[in-house]
Every structure is written in structure tokens, then in C-alpha cells.
Amino acid sequence: MRIIGFVLCWFSAFSFSQERKKTSISFVYQLAKVESFPSIQVNGQFWNAAIFDSSVGVGLRTTFLQGRLFPQFSAGLGYNVLHSMSKKLQLSPMVMSRLSGFRLSPQTRLNYIEGMGGYTLSYGERVILVHSAFFGKGGEWNQNNELLASFWTYSVNLGIGYVF
Amino acid sequence: MYFRIAYILLSVGTLVSCSKATQNYNDVQILGHVASGLYNPNQFFPENSLEAVEYVLSFPEVAGVELDLQLSEDGEAWLFHDPTLDEKTTGSGAICEHTSEELSQIHYTTINKEGIARLSEVDFSRAVGSKVVFLDIKLGNCLPDFNVFDRLKTTIDALQTAYTPGVEFIYIANYDSLTTAFLNEGYTTYRDVTSYDGALNMLANYDVDGFYLRHYQLDKDQVEALQLLGKAVALFEIRSPFTIRDALEKHPDYLLVEDVKSAIVEKYN
């Protein structure tokens, strides 16, 4: 139920924003340290050239090959440094954080928190190609909030989207 | 539009959450091959490192780890998989060509620069629950000026005194002279073989406690046949979820896997 609530709030946040200038929705494949995540990404441009980026995805192997739901949510903030130069090309240095987790076994649940810096690059007017890359630190916790591992993490993303 | 996508996402989530028929693999113990796996892009720590051993042993679902033991030039036990240090560390040459002092300066070429671990540095008492530790003894091509078995015996006796009964040590002694000596000492000794026939031939010469094979080198009936002879079976080179599933179906005693988390998911699915 928490997941359903989160997803609904996430989409409605974009729907009701008064400051929205441009919104795109993309299908993005993330090659990440923890796992690969096919995801749906929403990118909104607000207040001048600030970018808010948010996505929800599922772990490819754990979810689709092993039948154990592995959801991932991310949110990022950036700034389109090319906003005054190009309407088609967008380049945004970004910071982003990610939450993900899955039930490993009946007795163990694993949660991941990642904080990363990187960039997002998109090209196009209606149909856009999206690429982004991030690098940072992550942590793996179990259900008792015990830190099991602290690790360097990355994410290289490629996708295609549509601008509304 | 957004809500439609939300509903599609929720439908996919519901679909994949549907439970499957439960299989019982309680007789199969999962161990981390070289602790964190040799071919695992999702691993957080390098193989055979202290960090990897501590991490893998912290999972209550994991029965233990397999580690590779090599002796340095001065006879100390170090944990390292490859024949040489060149590919994965800042060092070069074989472990047995270096003294312990030299090896302590060498680290893996990772961001965190984890050092190569001495066996004596591993604190097995931090393991959750009782665990199994496989030690694969690799002697390399160096000719030491000490008695190898005497050095190993000192190391092994110290380990067993410190951690028995909490930890069970199993030795993979792939040298005929060592196999005989290990069996005479009463150590739990396995041999690496490449087929069922190879295992039977080995039993004609050595009454070892178990066998260590690649998962595809035995089928389910052969695993069962060796178990009926009172011999344990440990399967390794298990990487993908499909391979894990296939190996679990054979019901060996131990699965030495590259990705312990994938194996746990499969075992408890």
C-alpha cells in the first residue's frame, strides 16, 4: 500500500504543478551497481531552467527472472545549462537520490539508499533521446536498520521519451 | 495520462508478485564462492577480502564461504584466488614469491583499495549462526624451503582451536601428498574432480569426505549416488538465476555461488 501511495503522489505532483514549463516522460534503462532497472522517468522543467527528475523502476533480474518485486524510486534536481542556447538540446548537471529494496528471504529485507552526482543529456523536441550518468555512494541496510555495506555506486541510463 | 501509467505499473507489480509453487531446498547450503563471487558485477567488495567475508557471513541465510588459501614465501597463509597478483592488485608475480611484509603493502585495484587478506586476520566469530568455511589450498609453482604440510597444519590447528564448534572447516586439498596427510590428521577433506567417474576413481585411492565440481559436471542422479556413498557434494561456477535454479534441483550438499543474494532469493522463492 505504501508503494501504491507513493506512485500516485508522485504522478499527481507533476499534474498539479502551476509552475511547470515543460514535462517529459521517458522509458529509461538504467545500468546500475545494485542491478539493472527498466524505469519510467518524468522530467519537469520549473522556474527558469531548474530541472526536477523523478523515476520509478523495477530490478530486471530480481523482478522479472526471479519473481521478487524490487522497486526503485529516484528523485533528482538539476539545472539546464543550455536553456538560453538551444531548445532541442538539454544538458543538466544533477544531484539525485535513490531508494530501492526487496525481500531477500522470509526473514530478511534489504533496502538501498544511494546519493549521486552526474549529468542528464536530452535531445529532441517532441520525441527525445535521454542519456544520463551518475556516480556516488550507497548503503545497504537490512530490516533491522543494520548497515550491511557501504559502497561506491553508479548508474548509466539510456532512454527515449515524449515531451508534453 | 499519468494515472493510466500508474495503473499499468501497478498491474505489472501485481503480476510479478504472484507467488510460485514453493520448492523445499532446506537440504542445500548456500556459500559464497571466494566470499563475494568472482564474476559478479554487483559485488561490493573484491573476492577473498576481509570486507567480502564479513559481508557475506552477515547473512543468516548463507551457510558460509569458500576461500582460496596460498602460502607466502615465508609460509604464512594468505587469501587469494589467481595464480598471480598482476591482474587484480597493485602487485605482480605469485603469492609464494613474496614475503608477508611485501604482501601487506599490496592492495586490490579498487576504489577502496582493499588489502589482500591474511587468513589469520579473518574474524569468523562475527559470523551469524554456525557456518561452514571451505579452504581451497593452492600451492602455486614455487618451491618453498619449509615443509608445506607442517605450515598448513599449524595454521589449520590454530583455526580449528579458535572457532570450533561454531565454524566447520572443510579443506579442498588437490595434491595427492596433501590429501593423504589431511586424511591422516582427520581433517574434513574434499577433492576437486571433473566428473562422476573421476569421483569414483578418486574414491578407489582416497576415502575423501566429499567432492568439489562445476555444477554441469554432475546430474541429479549422480549427486544422489555420491550422497548414498556417504560423500558430500559441493557444486560451483554458479552464476545466473537459471543456473542457481538448475543446481538447486540437483540437491547437492553445498552450492558455492557467485551472487549469494540471487541464490537466497531462489532458495526461498
Contacts between the chains, C-beta under 8 A, distances in Angstrom:
chain1	res1	chain2	res2	distance
A	3	B	13	7.2
A	4	B	10	6.3
A	7	B	6	5.2
A	7	B	9	6.2
A	7	B	10	6.9
A	8	B	3	7.6
A	8	B	6	6.0
A	11	B	2	3.7
A	11	B	3	6.4
A	11	B	5	7.1
A	11	B	6	5.2
A	12	B	2	7.3
A	14	B	2	6.4
A	15	B	2	5.5
A	25	B	5	7.3
A	33	B	42	6.6
A	34	B	42	6.4
A	35	B	42	6.4
A	40	B	5	6.4
A	40	B	9	6.8
A	42	B	2	8.0
A	56	B	9	6.6
A	58	B	12	7.3
A	58	B	13	7.3
A	58	B	16	7.4
A	61	B	241	6.4
A	61	B	262	7.0
A	62	B	262	7.8
A	62	B	265	6.5
A	63	B	16	5.2
A	64	B	16	6.7
A	65	B	241	4.8
A	65	B	242	7.6
A	66	B	241	5.2
A	66	B	262	6.9
A	66	B	265	4.9
A	66	B	266	6.5
A	66	B	269	6.6
A	67	B	16	6.1
A	67	B	17	8.0
A	67	B	18	7.8
A	67	B	20	5.9
A	67	B	269	6.3
A	68	B	265	5.3
A	68	B	269	7.0
A	69	B	13	5.8
A	69	B	16	5.6
A	69	B	17	5.1
A	71	B	13	7.3
A	104	B	59	7.8
A	104	B	61	7.1
A	104	B	261	6.2
A	104	B	264	5.3
A	104	B	265	6.3
A	104	B	268	7.8
A	105	B	61	5.1
A	105	B	264	5.3
A	105	B	265	7.4
A	105	B	267	7.6
A	105	B	268	4.1
A	106	B	268	6.1
A	107	B	60	6.5
A	107	B	61	7.3
A	108	B	59	6.9
A	108	B	60	7.0
A	108	B	61	6.6
A	108	B	264	7.6
A	110	B	261	7.4
A	140	B	44	7.5
A	148	B	55	6.4
A	148	B	58	5.9
A	149	B	44	4.6
A	149	B	45	7.5
A	149	B	55	5.5
A	151	B	44	4.1
A	152	B	111	5.0
A	152	B	112	7.4
